[in-house]
Amino acid sequence: MLIHCLGVAAGGGYPQWNCACAGCRKARTAPERASAHAGLAVSGTGDRWYLLNATPDVHHQIAADPRLHPGPGVRDTPVAGVLLTDAEFDHTIGLLVLREGSALEVRGTAPVLAALTDHFPVRDLVADYADFRWETLHVGKPVDLDERLRVTAFATGSKPPRYVGRLAGPGEWETGYVLHDPVSGGTAVYAPGVPRWDEHFAEQVADAECVFVDGTFWTDDEMARQGTGDRPGRSMGHMPISGPDGSARRLAALPARRKIYVHVNNTNPILDPDSAERAELAAQGIEVGRAGLEVEL
C-alpha cells in the first residue's frame, strides 16, 4: 500500500488569504513553508489511486504528484475515486474541480452525501459535467477498493458543517479511515478531525503502523490568543495537541512507526520548522506532514 501526502493545511490553507498572523506572514516571505489543504492519495497497487478528501487545491495537488498524472490515453486518469471524511467545504469543494468528464467513485457516510445533495448541492451541480458514482459508506464495514486496499470508516465526531445548521441532528458527520493492505498486512489511519481521544478512537489507532491525525490547534484557545477568532478548538471538533489532555502524549505512546500530524491550522506554530513546538514533537517521535511525504506499508 502506497500513501502520498498532498498537503497538511486546515481550512483556508497556509497562508490564509486574509490572515496576517505570524505564521502566515512567514509563509508569504518563505513560500517553501506554504502548504495546500490537507489530503492524502492512497493506492494498493500503484495504478489506481483514491483521494482522501477533495480539496480546493486538488488540481495543483494532482499536478505536483507524477503518480496521479493522466495518461496514457488523453483522458485516462489513475485517480479512481474520493473518500470523504466529512462534508466540510475544504474537503468537498474539490469535487467541483474534478468535474471535467471523469468517472469517479465518491464515497462518504449517509449524512455527508445528504449534505452534498440538500445543503451544498455538489451532486446536482456536477451531474451534467462528470460521471460520479456516489456510494454510501457504513461505519465499521470494510470495503475492498482493490486487492491490496481495504478501507473501513469509523466515527470520530457528530458535528455537522456550519452550513448545514444546528437542526441537522446527530449522525456520522465526521469519520476517519483505517487503510489496510491484506497482502502486506500494513495498516494506516487517517483522521483529520478528532474532537476527543476516547476509547473508541484509541482502538482504531492501536495497531496501525502509520497514523495521520488531527493537528489543527496547538492549544484550545489558540485563535483567541492570536486575535483570529474567539471559538475554542474543541468547539470546532478539534482537540488540541499540547497539554495533559492533548493528543501529543497519546500519539507519542502509540507503537506506530510513523506518527504524523495533518490538518494544521495557519495559527499553529508547528507549521514553523524552527519553532520550539516542532522540536517538542520531534523529540517525541512525531512528524508534521508535508506535501510529497510518502509512506509504503
N, C-alpha and C positions, 0 to 999 in steps of 0.2 A: 504494500500500500504506500502510495506517494502522497504527501501533503505539501502544498505550497502556500505560504502566507502571502496574501495580496495587499495587505495594509493593516494598520492597527488603530487608526483614529476612531473615536466615537463620533456621534452626530455633529456635523459642522466641519469635520476634517481638521487637519493641522497643517498650517494655521487656519483658524476660522476666519472667514472673510471680514467679519465686523468686530473682531476682538483684538485688543491691544494689550492683553495680559503679557507677563514677562515671557512665557513660553512661546506665544505667537510672534512676539517681536523677534525673538531669537530665530525662530523658524523662517522668518522673512529675510533676515540677514544671512542666514546659513541654510540655503534651500535643501541641502542634503539631510537636514533634520526633519523636513516636512514629511507628511505621511498621508496616503489615501485612506479612505474609510476601511474599517476592519472587515476582513473576509478571508476565506480560505478557498483553495481549489484542491479537491481530493480525487484520487483515481486508484482503482485496484490494479489495473493492468497497464496503465500509462497511455492508453489510447482513447479512453472515454473519461471525461472529467466532469465533476459536479461542483458547482459553486455553492459555498455556504454563505447565503445571502447575496443579493444583487444590489450593489451599492451605486450611488450616483457616479462613482468613478469607474464603473465596470469596464467601459470601453478602453480606458487607459490601463487598467489592470490586466486586461487580456493582451493588449499590445505589448506590455512590459514582460510578459512571460511567454517565451517561444513555444512552450509545450501547449499553449492554448491558441496558437495562431491557426487561422483557417487553412484548408488545403487537404489533399492535393487538388480536388475539384474547386472550381471558382467559388462555390458557396458551401463547400464541405466545412464542418467545424467539429473539433474534438469535444466541444462543450455540449454535454448531453442533457444537463438539467440544473436546477437550482433547488437547494434545500433551505427553507426559510426557518429561522429561529423565532421569528415574531413578525408583526405587521408594521413595525416602525418604518418611518419614511427612509431613514438611512440604510435600511435593509431591503427595501422593496422598490424604490424609485428606479433602480437599475433595470427592473423588468421592462420599463418603457423604453430604455435604451436598447434592450435586446430584441426589439420587436421586428427587426428587419428580415422578416420572412422565414426565420429559422423555426425548426420543430424542436421544442424543448419540453422536458418534464419539469413541472413546478410543483413541489411538494411542501405541505405545511399542515398544521392541525386544523380542525374544522373551524374554530373561531378566527384563525388567521385568514383562511381562504374566504370566510364570510365577510371579514372586514374589507378584503380586496374586491368584493362584489358590492357591498352595501354602502360603504363609507368612503373608501379610496378606490374607485371602480376600475382598477387596473384591468381586470378580466374583460370588461366591456371595451375599454379603450384599445386594447391590443388585439381584439378578436379579428379585426379586418386586416391586420398587419402581419400576424405571425400565427404559427400553428403550435400553440401552447397546450399541453395536456396537463390538466390540473388534477393532482392526486392527493387525497386526504391521508395524512399520516396519523396513526393511532399510537399514543404514548405506550411504550413498553412492548410494541410489536415490531420485531425485526423485519427489515426489508432488504432483500438482496438486489443490489443495483448492477452488479456483475459477479463473476465467480470469485473475485477477490475483494469485494467491497460490500459489507453488510452494515446497514445503519439502523440505529434504534433511537427514536426520540424519547426524551424524558422531560418531565415538567420541572421548570426551575422557578416559575412565578406565575401569578394570575393577574398581573396588571395590564389592562388593555392600553393601546396607544391613546394619547390625549385627544386625537381627532375622533376617536370612537365615542368618547364621552363616559361619564360616570355611571350611566344606566346600562352599560354593556353586561354587567353581571360577571360572576366568577367563571373561570374556564381556563383551558390550557393555552393561555395567551403567550407564554414565554417558554421556550424549550431549549434544551441543549441536545447534543447528539453524541452517542457512542459510535465510533467508527471502528469497524473490526475487519481484519483480513483473515478469513477462515483458513487460508493456506499457510501463511507465516505465523499466525496466531497473534499478530500485532494488534494493539488496541490504542486508540486515541480518543480524547474527549474534547469537544468544542462547546463552550458555554460562555457567550459574551454578555449575558445578563443574569447575574446571580444576586438576588436580594438577601439571601441568608445561606450560610453553610450548615445546613441541617443534616440530620441522619440520612435522609433520602439522597441528598447531593453527595454526601461522603461515600455512600455505597456506589454511586456511578463512577467516581474517580479512583476508587480504592485500588483497582488492579490495572489501571491504564499505564502504558509506557510513556505516553506523552499527554499533557494536559494543557489546553489553551483555555484560559479562564478570565473572567471579567476583571479588568484592571482600570475601570473608569475613573475612580477617585482615590487619591492617597488618604484623605481624611473625609469624614462625613460632612463637615462644614466647609469644605474646600472652596466652593463657589462664593459663599458669603465672605470668607477671608479675603478673596481676591477681588471682590466687588463685581462679580459677573452674574450674580443671582442670589436668591435667598433660600432656595429649596435644598434641604439636606439630600445627600446622595441616596440614602436608604429610601426616601420618599419617592425617588425616581426608579427604584428597583435595583440599586447597585450598592452592595456592601463595600465599605472602604477597604483599602489594602492594609493600612497600618493600625497599630494599637492592639490591645488584648483581645478585642472582638473582631479584628480584621482578618482578611483572608491570607495574608502572607505567612503567618505562623502555621496555619493549617496546610497551606500549599507546600511549604518547606518540609513538612513532616511526611509527605507522601513518598512512596518508593519510586515513583515515576522518574525516568532518566532525563526527561525534558519537561520543565515546568515554565510555562510561557504566559505572560500577561498580554491580553489583547483588548480591544475596545477601550482605548485610553483617552480620556477627555483632554482637551487642549490645555486645561489648567493644571494637569497633573505633572509634578516635577519629574516623574520617572521618564518622561519623553526627552529630557536633557541627559545625554550620556555622561556628562560631567557632574551630575548632581549627587549630593550625599545620599539621596533616596535611591538612586540607581545603584550606587555602591553597596548600600544596605541590602538590596535584593540580591545582588551578585554574590555577596558573602553567604547568602542562604541557598545558593544554587538555583536562583530564579532568574529567568531571562525576561526581557521585554521584546515582544515581537517586532518584526520589520518586514517590509516588502522584500521578497526574494529569499526569505528564510525557507529552507526545505527540510523535511523530515521523511525518512523512509523507515517503515516498520514491517 
